[in-house]
Amino acid sequence: MYTPPFFKQDRAANLKFAEERGFGTMCAFDGKKPVASPLPFYLTYAADGTPQAAFHVARHNPLLKLADGAASWLLAVNGPDAYVSPDWYVSPDQVPTWLYQSVHLSGPVRMLSDDELAVQIATLSDKFENWLLPKKPWTSDKMTAGRLETMKKAIVGLVMTVEEVEGSFKLNQHKSDADYAAIANALSAGDADAKQISDLMRQARPQVFADDTNMLEGSAS
């Protein structure tokens, strides 16, 4: 991943982002062309601290033939993104750009045993069911044993040993406070992704928006 110094994140921040997103595009190369599939995943850590991305694919997914435990795959995990118009800057002579969050995890992938797959299914569903609290979490116990076993036979569990972690959080960190605030304010009136980018910018440089907050508090008193 090409990442200018302003936008680089440390390893811990990249892994935290990937784990919180829990969804990405897994990519491999079959010798002639790229092969990719969007899929959910979760991170675990080996005894030596090496990250591992656990996921599964349909048994007929072409990725499965490439899981030889040696060739490196790429898991691209993206967050919100938003277009920025040059008209929104305070400074002149700006150009259009795009703000975003993205993390790439790469490493070899191996297949899991049936027992490991059973653990993975439970762990993966538990991770995302917890997003829906206070709803009572779904578990595989709600399925009949025969139906669950049939579904399990249709998928294959996989795990990536993460050897490289890269991340780029492009949030206009290289811009002046005036331009930074102008873009964040403009994005706050956009769609859901634009609003998320605006919030991230405000969290990253809160001092830029302190005067606005104080003015609002003062007008309310």
Buried (B, 14 or more C-beta within 10 A) or exposed (E): EEBEEEBBBEEEBBBBBBBEBBEBEBBBBEEEEEBBBEBBBBBBEEEEEEBBBBBBBEEEBEBBEBBEEEBBBBBBBBBBBBBBEEEBBBEEEBEEBEBBBBBBBBBBBBBBEEEBBBBBBEEBBEBBBEEEEEEEEEEBEEEEEEEBEEEBEEBBBBBBBBEEBBBBBBBBBEBEEEBBBBBBBBBBEBEEBBBBBBBBBBEBBEEBBEEEEEEEEEEEE
